[in-house]
């Protein structure tokens, strides 16, 4: 059975580890959301392509939780 996009994001958001496939998925999702500079390396997301004071690096899990929250708000 195929996993839905929402299920995949929930899985990453609620996990303590991530794979290279998870990194590719989150990177692709961020690019689709218009964040073309976002880079995901080793489970860390750099929203501006690198860490800055205004946009520090975040874990792939926290970014997935933010995306999940935005999706659920849109579904209301």
Secondary structure, 3 states (H helix, E strand, C coil): CCCCHHHHHHHHHCCCCCCHHHHHHHHHHHHHCCCCCCEEECCEEECCCCCCCCCCCEEHHHHHHHHHHHHHHHHC
